[in-house]
Amino acid sequence: MPAPDRIPRDTILITGVTLTTIQTRRRTGAISSHIILELDTDCGITGLGEISDLDCYRMYMPDPEAVRVGIEKVALGQNAFGIAALHERLLAYMPSYLRCANTYPPFTPASQIAAGVEMAFYDIVGKAFGTPVHNLLGGRQRDSFEITYPVFQAKKASDTERYLGYMDELVAEGITRFRYYVGVDFAQDERFLAAFRDRFGDRVHLKALDFQGHHHWRDTLRIYDRFRQYGFDLIESPTRAEDYEGMAELRRKVDVDISEHISSFAQAMRMIRADAVDVFNITIQSGGIHQAKKLFDLAEAAGLKCLISTTQELSLGTAANAHLAAVVPQLHYAGDPVGPLLYTEDVTTEKIRYEGSRLVIPTRPGLGFELDRGKLEALRAPLVEWERPAHGANYVSD
């Protein structure tokens, strides 16, 4: 990096765009696809970004070459300090992100591309000033925040012991907060939850059951009544897409908070008007830090709770979520960005740091991380491999 006294303080121009497609393996053996973004500048700083965990788009996976050309159109020759102006250019090409979006998955290729490009802009500016990104956002209000590890639904009997096995490892590492995806087979879910309780007892905490937006609210209520004995704080994505009236009915009948992903102003306003939700589940994947912070402001104005969500990023994307988490007024529940714990590989020289069930806010300039070229090359791979099942929620499954 150039000496600080040789870095411009008001204009840094983007001169080059490089994308690298990679695949990373999870502890479960599932594989996720990502795009790593590098933006070169006229002062020698390279900004890093990440378009994360794209497997839910199997039928319409982004074309990396088209993405590169599009990023060049909005970034080349532009001033890295102009992040608000960047979003205006991005919205001209991708008008849907933040304004309207999917319900599940709760982001789109457009919103994730916007997040990755903005990430690199913030990384450049932070490095130019020698300060972490959270200082560009108003300054950190916390040094760390609680996180929750996801456990995807046990689809067959053998999954239960396999999942509990790697959860043993996590608990030994100090990870004690979990959330569990339900809904493929409720009988199998109950067997897992009973085994989870028997194995760990009060050594762990179950934050949420995630219904993935697949069920009618009355079915969710029935399962809530059946599963409430296992103890949890939240029901997440409890109703079919955009059934906010049904969500409101459910909310009136349960004793736990209702949490839903908020990826656009349109969704947020409909949920507020319907009195459907207690907790806004917000991530940079809705279009970047600059845009996601607006959703926190909206929640604060509406008197709603918030948590930091995720699509499970690597260290670069997790750092962006962490810088956002550092500056928002209040986090009411443990957040979800645990990608660097979930994946067995990463592309940075160091992984972002966790202390037990807390994610530590990075303090080095920019996002706080640099690429390891050897790791990046070792993970280079195409985005799409149809022969392998996608991880996680049941929108693609084996």
N, C-alpha and C positions, 0 to 999 in steps of 0.2 A: 504494500500500500504506500502511496506517496507520503512524504512528510506533510504534517498538518498545515504548515505555513505555505505550502504550494497548492492547497486545495481551494478552489473557489468557494465563496460563502453565499452566493446567490444564484449561480447557474452552473449546473453539471449536466452535460448533454449525453444522452444515450447514443452509443455508437455501434452496438452489436447485440444480437440476440442468439443464444444457443440453447437448444432443448435436448435433453437426454431422457429417453424412456427407460424405466427400470422396473424390476419386480423384486418384492421383498417377501420373505416367508414369516408367517406368524407362529407363535408357540404351538398353536393347534395343528400346524402343517399347511393351513390354507395360504394362498399367495395373493398379494395385492399389487396393483399396478399404479405407477406414479409417473409424473413428468417433472424433472428437475430443470429449473430455469436459471440461466445466467444472463445478466444484462451488463455489458461492458460500457464504460464511459470515457469521455475525453480527458479525465484526470487520473485514470488508472485504477479507479475503484471498480470492482465487480460486485453487483448486487445479486443476491441469491433469493430464489423463490421456489415454490413447490405447488404443483397441481396434484392433489393427493387422492390416493385410494379410489381409483376410478372404476372398479369392477362392477358397480351397480349399473353401469351404462353398457353392459355387454352387447346389447342390440344396436347401440348407437354411440359406440366409443369414439371419442374425438380423433381426428386424423392429425398426427403430430406435425406434419408438414403444413397443413392448412392452419393449424394453431400458430406455428412459427410465423407464417406470412401475416396472419392477423395481428400478432403482437408487434411485428415490425411496423405495421401501419399505424398503430397507436403509440408506439414507444420511440422508434428511431428519430433522432434529432430533437427529441423533447427534453425538457428540463426535469430532472428527477425530483426537484423540490415541488413540482406542480402536481400533487397527488389529487386534489379536488378536480383539477382540469383533466387529469388522466381518466377519472371516472366519467366525466362528460363524454370523452372520446369513446370509452368502452361502451357506454350506454347507446351511443349512436350506432354501433355495430351490433350490440347485444341488448336490446331495449327491455328485456324481460327481467333481468336479475335485480333483486331487491324490490322492484315494483310489483312483480307477481312471480310465483315460483311453484315448484312441485310441493306436495305435502309429504310424500314418502317415496324415494329418499328426499330429504328436506333441502336439497340444493340441486343445481343443474350444472351441466358442463360450462355454461356461460358464467354462472356465479363463481365456480371454482377457478376458471381461467382468470377472471377478474381478481380473485383473491391472490392467486399466484403472482400475477404481474405487479399488483400493488405491494405485495410482500417485498419484492426485489427493489422497488422504488424506496420504500421505507428503509431497507437495509443499506442502500447507497447513502441516503441522507444521514442516517445514524453514524455510519462509518466516517462520513465527511466531517461531522461535528465531534466525532470521538465520544459518542454518547449512546446508550441503549435506546431502542425505539420507544419504550414507555415514557422517556423524558420528552419525546416529541408529541406525546398525547396528553400531557398535563402532569406527569410525574406519578410515580408508583405510590399506591396507598397500602400495599402489602408486599411482603418479601416472598410469600409462597401462598398456595391455596390447596385445599383438599381435592383429591381426585378419587374416581371410582373406576374399577376395572370391569370391563364387560364380559359376561359369560353368555355365549350364544346357545340357543335352545338345544337341549339334548334330544336328538331325533330318534335315537335307538338306545336300547338298554346299555350297550357297551360304552356309550358316550358318557354316562354318569360317572363311572369310575375313572375314565380317562380325564375328564374335566376336573374332578376332585383331585386327581394326582398333580396336575400342574397348578391347581389352586393351593395345594400344600406348599409348593415351592414359593408361590407368591406370598402366602402368609408368613413363611419363614423370612422373606425379604422385607416384611413390615407392611405389606399391602393388605389392608383389612376391610376395605369398602368395596362392595360389588353391586352390580346391577345385572338382572337376568332377563333375557329375551324369552317370551312365551308365545304359544299360539300354533305351533305346527301340530303338536299332540299334547293336549292338556293333561292326559293321564301320565304321560312320560314326564311332563313338566313337574307334576306333583311328586312323582317318585324322586326326581332330582332334588327338588326343594326339601323334601323330607331327609334325604341323604346329606344334603348340604348342612341342614340344621344339626343332624346327628353328629356329623364329622367335626364341625367347628363351634357349635354352640354360641356362646356370647363373645368368643374371640373375634368375630367378624360382624359386619353390619351390612344388611341388604338395603341399599338405597331405593331401588326401583324395580318394578316389573314393567318391561317394555312390550306393549302389544303390537307395535309396528304398524299401526293404522290399518289392520286387516279385519277388524271385527265390528259387528253391530254393538252399540253401547249396551244393550240389554245382555248380550253374551259376555261382555267385559264385566258387567255388574255381577253376573252369576259366578264368574271365575274369581272375581274379587272376594265375594262372600266365602267361596270355597278355600281360597289361598291366604286369607288375611291372617290365619294362625301362624304363618311363617314370618310375619313382621317385616314391614317395608314402609318407607316414607312417602313414596310417589307411585302414581300410575302414569306411565309415559305413552304417548301416541295411542290413546285408548279407543278411538272410534275410526270408522271408515273415513276416507279422505273427505275433508271439508264438511263433515257432519258436525258442525259446531253447535247446532241446536241439541243434537243427541249428546254431545260432550257436556253441555250445560246441564242436561237432565242427569247424567251420570254424576256430575260434580255435586249436585244437590243430595245425592243418595249415598256418598261414601265419606269416610272419615279421614282420608289421606288427601294430599294435594294432587291435583291434575297438572301434569307437565306436558307441554307440546313444543316441538321445534317451530321456531319462528324464522322464516327465511325471506319474508317480504312484508312491505307495509300493508298490502292488501290482506294477507292472512292475519297480521297483528290486529288490524282494525276490526275485522270480522269477529275475531275471538273476543276482543274487548267489548264490542257491542252485544255479543251473545252471552256475555258473562260466563264464558266457557272454560276458563283456565285460571290456575293459580300461579303457575311458574312459566315464564318465557325461557325456552331452551335455545340459547343463542351461540352461534359460531361464526368465525371469520369466513366460513364457506358460503355464507349468504352474499358475499361479494367483497370481502376484505375488512380490515380493521376499521377503516374510515366509515364504512357503511354499517357494520355491525354495531358500532358505538351508538348510532342513531336509534337502533332497536332497544338498547339499554335505556336510552333517554326516554323513549316512548313508554317502556315498562314502568320507569320511575314516575312518569306523569300520571299513569293509570293506576298506580298503587299496587303493582304486581311484583312478585318475586322473580329472581333470575338465577340461572346457572350457566356456566360455560360449557358448550356442547362441542362436538367433533365429528369428523368422518374417520378419525384415526390417521393422523399425519405422522410423518417422520420428524426428526428433531427441528428442521427448519419451520415446518408448518405448526408444530407444537409450540415453538418459540413465539410465533405470531399470535397464537391464542393466549399464550402466557402474558405477553406484553399488554394485550387487551384486558386480561383479567387483573393486571396490576393496577389499572387506572380507574375502573368502573367503581361507582360508589359502594355497592354492596353485592356480595355473592351469598345467596341464601342457602344454597345446597352445594355439596361437593360437585366438581366439574368432571368432565368425561375425557379430556385429552390425555390418553395414555399410550399413544402409538409407539413411542420409544421403549416402553415396557412390553408391548404386545408383539412387536416385530423383533426378529432375531438378528436383523442387519439394519444398517443405517449408512448414510453417505457422508456424514460429517466427521471431522477429526475426533470430536468428542460428542457423546450423546448429551442431550439436555438432562439435568439432574433431578432426581426424585429423592426425597427423604421419607421413607415409609410411604404413607398415603398422602404425601404432599408433593406438589410440583413447585420447584424452586424457580423464581423469576430470574431470567438471565440478566447479567449486569454488564456484559462486555458490549462494545459499540455495535450498532445496528441490531440485527436479530441476535447476534452473539455467537455465530458459528461460521466455520469455514469448511469447504468441501475437502474430502479426502479423495484424490483422483484415483487411487488404486481401488478403493471401495466402490466408487461410482462406476468404474469400468467393469468390475466384477459383477455388478448387478444389472448392467445394461441388458435390455431384453425388449421384445415387442410388447405393446399394450395388451393385445388380445391373444388368448389361447383358449379356444373353445373346448378343448378336451378336458380342462380342469374346472371343477365347480367353483363358483364364487363363494366367499365367506359370508358369514353373518346372516342378516335378515333373509327371509325366504323368497325374495324376488327372483333369485337364481339359486337353485339348490341341486344337489345330486340326488 
